[in-house]
């Protein structure tokens, strides 16, 4: 289908693209129903920007008292990251932690407080007592930086440049120790920027952990459909900035890097629907961002990625023939390449939904992008990408549980990933095993993707929106789905109030059970459905 020209707030058509690999979630379409009028008492309350700011201010004012109330040591302090409030008045305040002024990696926690002010419970990323004998490091920063650059070189990072290491307390695994965190910048082998975090024991020099902060994916262009985009009157015509969605702006990198330049247009008519017009990719990116914004606001009451009403930034035309797209917290932005030969911009709604969901995860559960927590992080973007696709109700891209079905990344018409039976892609895991934490996060994500499908639709053969599925279970049991609408609300609540940086699959089971209990009751069909779906992927 040949897309039409895009105009502000009119019915238009655009060409979109999809990314695969680390990203690939979904774009838009039929499916998820609107937030019910009578939300459960445990559902997140829709907060105004001022109300959210007020909760954050109160939490900051009370953080010293809270630290004492929950039994932290004299050298430990809390740093407020986020506050979620339920309809019944319960608040869930997410904190980072410091020890003797040093950041505690893996020290994040969530304090759940009743409307009365009584602390109901605390969810911690580590159960260990945060304490070290000394905060004086035996190793110098220069040797640590060189070691981190060597680690980056092994990961085939070009132009590796280690930033000055900072002292931290490493508490994500085992007994807390004094360590250094070094961020190594450069370029990954596929052209994606690198921001590799390397954790080094400050006494022995042993590498304790590493993770890549740039969360990305690959793919080819596809999709076209009729959409609306938001722009505003500027000094030189019109700017591609959507003030109705937090001021989201779309920038042109002109096949380079750097900060980019805001798209402008004389007559508010954007793009031709063909990749040789730079504005076409901009329209796609802007549309994908607005649909994702609308999903989080209308379904979950969250206004913006951080819940603060501020829009992110989309940057298109990154690099030369760059076949990828990525989310970067440091610029609070999505960045899209133009694909092979600069003819297939990766600017689809699928990419936007997946990448913006990485931002939501970073602002909430912040599961480390490695091991089982990394699989959960990646699956969260697939889960909400698919949810966005269903919710958008696009007649051109019907909602489904197939990831990347529009891009034909395999060249034979098959999707990148399958949520009903992830192993159909040849690499993803259907079920949990003790080795899951050693599998690439894009494939260990299959466990949570499979769980979500089972929870939503149940096991066995069925057809949904013209797509045939046949979802098995690890033990051969039959699972009855509770519906996608409830499943996505359970996952969102768990993400925003229960998950932490170290959440693994066992903890994800506990978190989603708690979320289902808060939303629907301990003996509800929904809570029982969560337990059955996890058992169906061998998480018990």
C-alpha positions in Angstrom: 0.0 0.0 0.0 1.5 3.4 -1.0 1.3 5.8 1.9 -0.1 9.3 1.6 1.4 12.5 2.7 1.2 13.3 6.4 -0.5 16.4 7.8 -1.0 17.6 11.3 -4.1 16.2 12.9 -5.5 15.0 9.7 -6.0 11.4 8.5 -2.8 10.5 6.8 -0.7 7.5 5.8 2.9 6.8 6.6 5.5 4.1 5.9 6.8 2.5 9.0 9.7 0.2 9.7 10.4 -2.4 12.3 13.4 -3.5 14.2 14.4 -6.8 15.4 17.1 -8.4 17.5 17.1 -6.7 20.9 13.9 -4.8 20.3 11.0 -5.6 18.2 7.8 -5.4 20.0 4.7 -4.3 18.4 3.0 -1.2 17.1 -0.7 -0.8 17.0 -3.9 -2.4 16.6 -7.1 -4.1 17.7 -7.4 -5.6 21.1 -6.9 -4.2 24.6 -10.0 -2.7 26.1 -10.0 0.7 27.8 -9.4 1.1 31.5 -12.6 -0.1 33.3 -14.7 2.6 35.0 -14.5 0.9 38.4 -10.8 0.0 38.7 -9.8 -2.4 41.5 -8.7 -0.7 44.7 -5.2 -2.0 44.1 -4.9 -0.5 40.6 -2.5 2.4 40.0 -4.3 5.8 40.4 -4.0 8.2 37.5 -2.0 11.0 38.9 -1.8 14.6 37.6 1.7 15.9 37.1 1.3 18.1 40.1 0.1 15.2 42.3 3.0 13.1 41.2 5.4 15.9 42.0 3.8 16.3 45.4 4.3 12.6 46.2 7.9 12.8 45.2 8.5 15.9 47.3 6.9 14.3 50.3 9.0 11.1 49.9 12.1 13.2 49.7 11.2 15.1 52.9 10.5 11.8 54.7 13.4 9.7 53.4 15.6 9.9 56.5 12.7 8.9 58.7 11.8 6.1 56.3 15.4 4.8 56.3 15.2 4.6 60.1 11.8 3.1 60.0 12.8 0.2 57.8 16.0 -0.5 59.7 18.8 0.8 57.5 22.2 1.4 59.1 23.6 4.8 60.1 25.7 5.1 57.0 22.8 4.2 54.6 20.7 6.8 53.0 17.8 6.7 50.5 17.4 8.4 47.2 13.9 8.7 45.8 13.4 7.4 42.2 9.6 7.0 41.8 6.3 6.9 43.6 3.2 5.0 42.5 -0.1 5.5 44.3 -2.9 3.0 44.2 -6.6 3.8 44.2 -6.9 2.7 47.8 -4.2 5.2 48.9 -1.4 2.7 49.2 1.9 4.2 48.0 4.9 2.3 46.5 8.0 4.4 46.8 11.1 3.3 44.9 14.5 4.2 46.2 18.1 3.8 45.4 20.5 3.5 48.3 23.9 5.0 49.3 26.4 3.8 51.8 28.8 6.3 53.3 28.0 8.5 50.3 28.7 5.8 47.7 26.0 4.5 45.4 24.9 0.9 46.2 24.4 -1.0 43.0 21.7 -3.7 43.7 20.6 -1.8 46.8 17.4 -0.5 45.3 14.2 -1.2 47.2 10.5 -0.4 47.2 8.6 0.7 50.4 4.9 -0.2 50.4 3.0 2.2 52.7 -0.7 2.0 53.6 -2.9 5.1 53.4 -2.5 5.4 57.2 1.2 5.9 56.9 2.1 2.4 58.2 4.8 0.5 56.3 3.2 -2.7 55.0 6.4 -4.3 53.6 9.6 -3.6 51.8 10.8 -5.2 48.6 14.6 -5.3 48.3 16.9 -6.1 45.4 19.3 -7.7 47.9 18.6 -9.4 51.2 22.2 -8.9 52.3 23.1 -6.4 54.9 24.9 -3.5 53.2 28.1 -3.0 55.0 31.8 -3.0 54.1 34.9 -2.8 56.3 36.3 0.3 54.5 35.6 2.6 51.6 39.3 3.1 50.9 40.1 1.4 47.6 43.4 -0.6 47.2 43.4 -0.2 43.4 44.0 3.1 41.5 41.5 4.4 39.0 43.9 4.3 36.1 44.5 0.5 36.3 40.8 -0.1 36.7 40.0 2.0 33.6 42.6 0.1 31.5 41.1 -3.2 32.7 37.6 -2.0 31.7 38.8 -0.9 28.3 40.3 -4.4 27.9 36.8 -5.9 28.7 35.2 -3.6 26.1 37.8 -4.7 23.5 36.9 -8.3 24.1 33.3 -7.3 23.4 34.6 -5.9 20.1 33.9 -2.3 21.0 35.6 0.1 18.6 37.1 3.4 19.9 36.7 2.2 23.5 37.2 5.1 25.9 36.9 4.4 29.7 35.4 7.3 31.7 36.8 8.0 35.1 35.8 5.0 37.4 33.6 5.8 40.4 33.6 4.0 43.7 30.4 2.1 44.5 29.2 -0.7 46.7 28.4 -3.8 44.7 25.4 -5.5 46.3 23.6 -7.1 43.4 25.2 -10.5 44.0 26.5 -12.2 47.2 28.1 -10.2 50.0 28.4 -6.5 49.3 31.9 -5.3 48.5 33.6 -2.1 47.6 34.0 -1.8 43.9 34.6 0.5 40.9 32.0 1.1 38.2 33.6 2.2 34.9 31.5 3.3 31.9 33.3 2.6 28.6 32.0 4.4 25.6 32.6 3.6 21.9 30.9 1.8 19.1 29.6 -1.8 19.1 30.4 -4.0 16.1 27.1 -3.3 14.4 27.5 0.5 14.7 25.4 1.0 17.8 26.9 3.3 20.3 28.3 1.5 23.3 27.9 2.4 27.0 29.4 -0.7 28.7 29.3 -0.7 32.5 32.1 -2.7 34.1 32.1 -3.5 37.8 35.5 -4.3 39.3 36.4 -5.4 42.8 38.3 -2.4 44.3 40.6 -4.7 46.3 41.4 -7.6 43.9 40.7 -6.1 40.5 38.4 -9.0 39.6 35.7 -8.2 37.2 32.4 -8.7 39.0 29.8 -7.8 36.4 29.3 -6.1 33.1 26.2 -4.9 31.2 25.4 -2.9 28.1 23.3 0.2 28.8 22.2 0.7 25.2 19.2 -1.5 24.5 18.6 -2.0 20.9 17.4 -4.2 18.0 17.7 -4.8 14.2 15.2 -5.1 11.3 14.0 -3.9 7.9 11.2 -1.5 6.8 7.6 -2.4 6.3 4.1 -1.2 7.3 2.0 1.6 6.0 -1.3 3.0 7.3 -3.3 6.1 7.9 -2.4 8.0 11.0 -2.3 11.4 12.7 0.8 13.3 14.0 1.2 16.3 16.2 3.2 19.4 15.2 3.1 23.1 16.2 3.6 26.5 14.7 7.3 27.5 14.9 9.4 30.4 13.9 10.0 29.1 10.4 6.7 27.4 9.6 5.9 24.2 11.6 8.0 22.1 14.0 7.6 18.4 14.5 7.0 18.8 18.2 3.9 17.3 19.9 3.0 19.5 22.9 0.0 17.4 23.7 2.4 14.5 24.6 5.0 16.2 26.7 6.8 18.1 24.0 8.0 15.0 22.1 10.3 16.2 19.3 11.6 14.4 16.3 15.2 15.2 15.2 17.2 14.6 12.0 20.7 13.1 12.4 21.1 13.3 8.6 23.0 10.0 8.5 25.4 11.1 11.1 25.5 11.2 14.9 25.5 14.1 17.3 22.5 15.8 18.7 20.4 16.3 15.5 18.2 19.1 14.2 14.5 19.5 14.8 12.4 18.7 11.7 10.5 21.8 10.3 8.2 22.3 7.4 6.7 25.3 5.6 3.1 24.1 5.2 2.7 21.4 7.8 2.6 18.7 5.2 5.1 16.0 6.2 6.7 13.3 4.1 5.8 11.5 0.9 5.7 7.9 2.3 8.9 7.1 0.5 12.3 6.6 2.3 14.0 9.1 0.0 12.1 11.9 1.7 13.8 12.4 5.1 10.5 13.5 6.6 8.8 10.1 6.0 10.9 8.4 8.7 10.3 11.4 11.0 6.5 10.9 10.6 6.8 7.2 11.3 8.8 7.9 14.5 6.6 10.6 15.7 3.5 8.5 15.2 4.9 5.5 16.9 5.9 7.6 19.9 2.4 9.2 20.2 0.6 5.8 20.0 2.8 4.4 22.8 2.3 7.5 24.9 -1.4 7.1 24.5 -1.3 3.5 25.5 0.5 4.1 28.8 -1.7 7.1 29.7 -5.1 5.6 28.7 -4.5 2.0 29.9 -2.2 2.5 32.9 -2.7 6.1 33.9 1.0 6.8 33.4 1.7 10.1 31.6 5.0 9.8 29.9 7.8 7.3 30.2 8.8 8.5 33.7 5.2 9.4 34.7 6.2 13.0 34.9 4.4 14.3 31.7 7.7 14.9 29.9 8.1 13.5 26.4 11.1 11.7 25.0 13.0 12.6 21.8 13.1 10.6 18.6 16.1 10.8 16.4 16.0 9.4 12.8 18.6 8.8 10.1 21.3 7.6 12.4 24.6 6.6 10.8 25.1 5.2 7.3 23.1 2.1 6.4 22.7 1.4 10.1 20.3 -1.5 10.5 19.2 -1.0 14.1 17.4 1.1 16.6 18.0 1.7 20.2 16.9 3.4 23.5 19.4 5.5 25.4 18.6 6.7 28.9 21.4 9.3 28.8 19.6 11.3 26.2 16.1 10.0 27.1 15.7 9.2 23.4 14.9 6.6 20.7 17.3 6.5 17.8 16.6 4.9 14.4 18.9 3.9 11.5 17.9 3.8 7.8 18.6 0.1 7.2 20.6 -1.4 4.3 21.5 1.1 1.7 19.6 3.8 3.7 16.4 2.6 2.0 14.6 1.0 4.9 14.3 3.4 7.9 13.6 1.4 11.1 11.0 3.8 12.3 7.9 1.7 12.9 5.4 1.8 15.7 6.8 -1.6 16.7 10.2 -0.1 17.3 8.8 2.9 19.2 6.6 0.8 21.5 9.4 -1.6 22.3 12.1 1.1 22.8 9.9 3.5 24.8 9.0 0.5 27.1 12.7 0.1 27.8 12.5 3.6 29.1 9.5 2.8 31.3 11.4 -0.2 32.7 14.4 1.9 33.4 12.3 4.4 35.3 10.6 1.6 37.3 11.8 -2.0 37.9 15.1 -1.2 36.1 16.0 -4.9 35.7 19.7 -5.2 35.0 20.2 -6.0 31.2 22.0 -9.3 31.9 21.1 -12.8 33.0 17.5 -13.6 34.0 16.8 -10.0 34.9 17.8 -9.0 31.4 15.5 -11.5 29.9 12.6 -10.0 32.0 13.7 -6.5 30.8 13.6 -7.5 27.2 10.3 -9.4 27.6 8.7 -6.4 29.2 9.3 -4.5 25.9 7.8 -7.3 23.9 4.8 -7.6 26.2 4.0 -3.9 26.1 4.9 -3.7 22.4 2.3 -6.3 21.6 -0.1 -4.6 24.0 0.3 -1.3 22.2 -0.3 -3.0 18.9 -3.6 -4.5 20.1 -4.6 -1.2 21.8 -4.1 1.0 18.8 -6.7 -0.8 16.8 -5.1 -0.2 13.4 -7.0 -1.8 10.5 -3.6 -2.0 8.7 -1.8 -4.0 11.4 -4.1 -6.3 13.3 -3.0 -7.1 16.9 -1.2 -10.4 17.4 1.3 -12.2 19.6 3.9 -12.3 16.9 6.9 -10.0 17.3 8.2 -8.4 14.1 5.7 -10.0 11.8 5.7 -7.0 9.5 9.4 -6.8 8.7 10.2 -10.3 7.2 13.6 -10.2 8.9 14.1 -13.9 8.0 13.3 -13.4 4.4 10.5 -16.1 4.4 7.6 -14.2 5.8 8.1 -15.5 9.4 8.1 -13.2 12.4 11.2 -12.6 14.6 9.6 -14.0 17.7 6.5 -16.0 18.8 4.9 -15.5 22.1 2.8 -18.6 22.1 5.7 -20.9 21.5 9.0 -18.9 21.6 11.2 -21.8 20.5 9.6 -21.6 17.0 12.2 -19.0 16.2 14.9 -21.6 16.7 16.6 -19.9 19.7 14.2 -18.6 22.3 13.3 -20.5 25.4 9.8 -21.8 26.0 10.4 -22.7 29.6 12.7 -21.9 32.5 15.7 -24.0 33.3 18.7 -23.6 35.6 20.7 -22.4 32.6 18.3 -19.6 31.7 20.5 -16.9 33.1 23.3 -17.9 30.8 21.3 -17.4 27.6 21.2 -14.2 25.6 18.5 -11.9 27.0 16.7 -11.8 23.7 16.1 -15.5 23.9 15.7 -16.0 27.7 12.9 -13.4 27.3 10.9 -16.2 25.7 10.0 -17.5 29.1 8.2 -14.4 30.1 6.7 -13.9 26.7 5.3 -17.4 26.9 4.0 -16.7 30.4 2.2 -13.6 29.2 0.6 -15.4 26.3 -0.6 -18.3 28.5 -1.9 -15.8 31.1 -3.7 -13.9 28.4 -5.1 -16.6 26.1 -4.4 -20.0 27.7 -2.8 -23.1 26.3 -3.7 -25.2 23.3 -4.7 -24.4 19.7 -6.8 -21.3 18.8 -7.1 -18.6 16.3 -7.1 -14.9 17.2 -7.5 -12.1 14.7 -6.8 -14.5 11.9 -3.6 -15.9 13.3 -3.3 -19.5 14.5 -1.6 -20.3 17.7 -0.8 -23.5 19.6 0.7 -22.9 23.0 2.2 -25.8 24.9 3.0 -26.0 28.6 6.1 -27.4 30.3 4.2 -30.1 32.2 1.4 -30.7 29.7 -1.2 -29.0 32.0 -4.0 -27.0 30.5 -4.0 -23.3 31.3 -7.1 -21.1 31.1 -6.3 -17.5 30.1 -7.7 -14.5 32.0 -7.7 -12.1 29.1 -5.0 -9.8 27.8 -6.5 -6.7 29.4 -6.0 -8.1 32.9 -2.7 -9.8 32.1 -1.1 -6.5 31.0 -2.4 -4.7 34.1 -0.9 -7.4 36.3 2.5 -7.1 34.5 2.5 -3.3 34.7 1.7 -3.3 38.4 4.4 -5.8 39.1 6.9 -3.8 37.0 6.2 -0.6 38.8 5.7 -1.8 42.4 7.4 -5.2 42.8 10.3 -5.7 40.4 13.8 -4.5 41.2 17.2 -4.4 39.5 17.9 -8.0 40.5 14.5 -9.6 39.8 14.9 -13.1 38.4 12.1 -15.4 37.2 11.3 -16.8 40.6 11.0 -13.2 41.9 8.9 -12.2 38.9 6.5 -15.0 39.8 6.2 -13.7 43.3 5.9 -10.1 42.1 3.1 -10.9 39.6 1.2 -13.0 42.2 1.4 -10.1 44.6 0.2 -7.7 41.9 -2.7 -10.0 40.9 -3.6 -10.3 44.6 -3.6 -6.6 45.1 -5.7 -6.1 42.0 -8.2 -8.9 42.1 -7.8 -10.8 45.4 -5.7 -13.7 46.8 -8.3 -16.3 45.9 -9.3 -14.7 42.6 -9.3 -16.5 39.2 -6.7 -14.0 38.1 -4.2 -14.9 40.9 -4.8 -18.6 40.2 -4.3 -17.9 36.5 -0.9 -16.2 37.2 0.3 -19.3 39.2 -0.9 -21.7 36.5 0.8 -19.7 33.7 4.1 -19.6 35.6 3.8 -23.4 36.2 3.2 -23.7 32.5 6.7 -22.3 31.8 8.3 -24.3 34.6 8.6 -21.4 37.1 7.2 -22.6 40.5 
